[in-house]
Amino acid sequence: MRAVGFHAPGGPEVVEVLDVPEPDRDDLLVVDVAGAAVNPVDLATRSGQIPTEGTTLLGWDLAGTVLRAPHGSGFAAGDRVAAMTAPLGTGIASMAERVALDPAFAVAVPASLDLLVAAALPLAGVTAVQTLRLAGLGAEDRVLLVGAQGSVGSHVAGRLLARQGPTDLVVRPGDADVWAVRLEQSEALGTVRTSPDTIGPGTYDVVIDTAGVPTLVDAVREGGRFVTITPFSAPTPEDHPSVDVRLTSVEISREDLQDVVARAASGAGVLPDVESLPLEAAGRAHARLEAGGVRGKLVLVP
Ligand SMILES: NC(=O)c1ccc[n+]([C@@H]2O[C@H](COP(=O)([O-])OP(=O)(O)OC[C@H]3O[C@@H](n4cnc5c(N)ncnc54)[C@H](OP(=O)(O)O)[C@@H]3O)[C@@H](O)[C@H]2O)c1
């Protein structure tokens, strides 16, 4: 069967569709993959920024239909499911025609939710939930979210805007209008900002950075929190002793994924626009994401 991977790290051109064995384990959930979203971690793995050894298969997100389910797993053939497979820890990559995974990773996808949209949710949505938990926001906290238009950022933003609290958003200039309307129609009170350089020092109780703008650590008041999801561009805590710098390290969580999927199915928050591409376009998808400016998710369809 076909799966996306690479033999040696490099540019987007090293990404290939490889011929790999069919999953044959009876103790795992075997999913016929409808879609697998491309995420920045796939680019970091393929480029060698995250080291791997030998031929490496890619993909963290999937949604699809169960082909075979182990007895007692709570799933049956034909069920619609989504999962975050976290291949760097589990060895299970999602960009393949069929994937075998621990049933504990999977959640049911309600009939009301398109499978390709479900395929775009796991990593970004679960990261958002875990980042907000790490941020530990109080009701009165003045919050700045950096990168609200991004994949993780839009999940965080959707949740922040449902909270009645002071919330400012940093987005790219081209995204400002749409986010100004969302902010206006939300429970939150705040403004959309497009020039992070003009934000004064010590303005916020909490800054949540989903875009990799570590200089905004200066926008946190003394004793406040800077919560980032970008390990390669995080402020060094020793350089900012008066700020509590926290870094999300996303973990597989069925409960968090269930929360993300249920919220999307109910229409709450901001659903990602999805562009579907064949597996063979994986390298082009990497090149587009690397260039920046992609909005929504690129989802590979086997
Ligand atoms: N720590 C973890 O557990 C974890 C989990 C998931 C993701 N991540 C990492 O988090 C990062 C974001 O992931 P993602 O999936 O959300 O990526 P994404 O969809 O590409 O979102 C990143 C967004 O940040 C925007 N951005 C960059 N610089 C900006 C600036 N100065 N002002 C405003 N916006 C800016 C980008 O805009 P442009 O496209 O216009 O550049 C893009 O919309 C990646 O580095 C990813 O690897 C970490």
The ligand as a Gaussian input file, in Angstrom:
#p B3LYP/6-31G(d) Opt

LIG

0 1
 N        4.808000      22.295000      21.102000
 C        3.894000      21.511000      20.556000
 O        3.456000      20.525000      21.156000
 C        3.369000      21.854000      19.195000
 C        2.183000      21.288000      18.726000
 C        1.696000      21.682000      17.486000
 C        2.402000      22.617000      16.733000
 N        3.568000      23.109000      17.206000
 C        4.338000      24.119000      16.450000
 O        3.603000      25.323000      16.515000
 C        3.811000      26.110000      15.352000
 C        2.470000      26.494000      14.737000
 O        1.798000      25.346000      14.306000
 P        0.505000      25.496000      13.386000
 O        0.105000      24.128000      12.981000
 O       -0.497000      26.374000      14.024000
 O        1.153000      26.241000      12.123000
 P        0.473000      27.268000      11.110000
 O       -0.905000      26.799000      10.760000
 O        1.458000      27.476000      10.010000
 O        0.300000      28.597000      11.952000
 C        1.339000      29.457000      12.265000
 C        0.820000      30.837000      11.984000
 O        1.685000      31.808000      12.544000
 C        1.654000      32.925000      11.676000
 N        2.721000      33.863000      11.979000
 C        4.059000      33.696000      11.884000
 N        4.682000      34.816000      12.284000
 C        3.714000      35.721000      12.635000
 C        3.725000      37.057000      13.104000
 N        4.880000      37.703000      13.289000
 N        2.552000      37.661000      13.358000
 C        1.378000      37.018000      13.161000
 N        1.293000      35.746000      12.718000
 C        2.461000      35.112000      12.445000
 C        1.744000      32.277000      10.308000
 O        1.382000      33.199000       9.288000
 P        2.022000      33.059000       7.810000
 O        1.507000      31.780000       7.235000
 O        1.511000      34.273000       7.114000
 O        3.516000      33.051000       7.997000
 C        0.727000      31.150000      10.490000
 O       -0.594000      31.584000      10.209000
 C        4.696000      25.253000      14.448000
 O        6.028000      25.637000      14.645000
 C        4.472000      23.839000      14.970000
 O        5.549000      22.970000      14.697000
 C        4.066000      22.755000      18.410000

